[in-house]
Every structure is written in C-alpha cells, then in structure tokens.
C-alpha cells in the first residue's frame, strides 16, 4: 500500500464514524457559492479538522465542512470550502478530498468557482460552463510516483469536462431560461489578481475566464475516472483597456448575487443525472 492510499484509508475511516452514506455525486463549492447548501437535506456534517490529512480552509469566504445529504433526492457529498495553492498547500493536498470522494462512491463531480471574465462578450454576474482549461499553476497534482490503483501514469485529458454532462447542463439552462456562457478557464496561482499585460496574454492564448482553483481537482478527478462538470461565475471584468481595481468584498458580493441562478442550475443538473450517475 502506498502512503497516499494509506492516508485515503485513514480519512475514510474517520468519515465512516459519522456516516455510512455512499454518495455518487460530489460537489465542490467555490467563493460565494455556499448557498447551494441550503438546498441539500443534510444528514451529516464533518469539519475538515476532524478528517485526517484534510487541509483546513484559510480563506474567509470558505467554510471548512464536508456535508452529506440529498440534493434533488440524490445522495451527494459537498465540500463547503475548498483549498488553493496560494494558501501554501501542495496540489496533492489541494486534491486529496477528491481522492477521498472517489472512495466514498462518487462517480460524478460538479465543481463551481468564481472567475474573472476575459472574453469581451462576457459580463460580471454571468454563468459560464467550463468547456476546457489551461493549467498555468506551474505545477501538477500528478507529479511524483503514480499509484496504479488510483489511476494511470499518463491519463488522457482530451475531455477534461464531460461532453455528456455539458450537453445536459445546456439543456437544463435552456429549460430554466438561464443565460449560460461557454468557455475555457485558465488557472493562475494567485493570490494577487493579474496585470493588464497578463490579461492580454491569457486572452491571446484562448482563455475566456481566469481563476485560482478547479484545474487541480479536475486533473485528479479525471485521473481516477470521474466525470466532471465545471461552472464559473464571472465576478469581475478583466478587460485590459477598461480595467478597474476590484476587492474581495466586491467579488463575494457579485458571486452572492449570481448564486441563486447557479444553485438552480446545479440542482437541476443533479435532478436529471441518469440513474447510473446517481442511484
């Protein structure tokens, strides 16, 4: 048994002292997007500090709890608060909860984040469906020895976000009459926001939005065979020729304003997932 697998087993043992639920849907909630929790019929709540090898959220807008319950009558586990490289964690630590989710029974992972809009057709408050990503973190959670029991040494990333789930999300958005942008997400280390020149560069290489999370979790999820669906809320407009200073409070306020739309969309996606994704 590898050290990583041993750590996963220790975390699972601690979680199983609180719940026997086998959720097939995992959810990671980003900045200002914790409102979805109100739609979950929570059956068990576990603080990250009670789970061996789990990092602890240090960002003020992120709670640090693992929630088990039912959303749209489907069994789910939700991370209320995530981790970032800029907090000082390794990407292996950042993605450890995704590893644990897989062994809890998760097959489908829904990820949300707050992001800056780079595409000039996007506006603050828009929802974006993640169609692809660009990893500019300068690191990768799969670097190091590979545990073949977790996934292959060279995982294919031609479909980092499930096309099947993207189609379902578009269908749900149309039925709910919710505008939904589509685009490529670029991950930067943060914690500072980017410069005008960096925004120009990101747009030039094909990014529609920029943030500081999600990509490591997606890489590990794909490595372990999960289907992933990602959403971003555009919390600020990163247009170099019209750039204005932005504060965390403004980012959170925009995310909170758009969060009801994100909640409706994610709940509807969960409701319509085929029974093979959620028993």
Buried (B, 14 or more C-beta within 10 A) or exposed (E): EEEBBEBBBBBBEBBEEBBEBEBBBBBBBBBBBBBBBEBBEBEBBBEBEBBBBBBBBBBEBBBBBBBBBBBBEBBBBBBBBBBBBBBEBBBBBBBBBBBBBBBBBBBBBBBBBBBBBBBEEBEBBBBBBBBBBBBBBEBBBBEEEBBEEBBEEEBEEEEBBBEEBBEBBEEBBEEEEBEBBBBBBBBBEBEEBBEEEBBBBBBEEEBBBBBBBBBBBBBBBBBBEBBBBBBBBBBBBBBBEEBEEBEBEBBBEBBBBBBEBBBBBBBBBBEBBEEEBBE
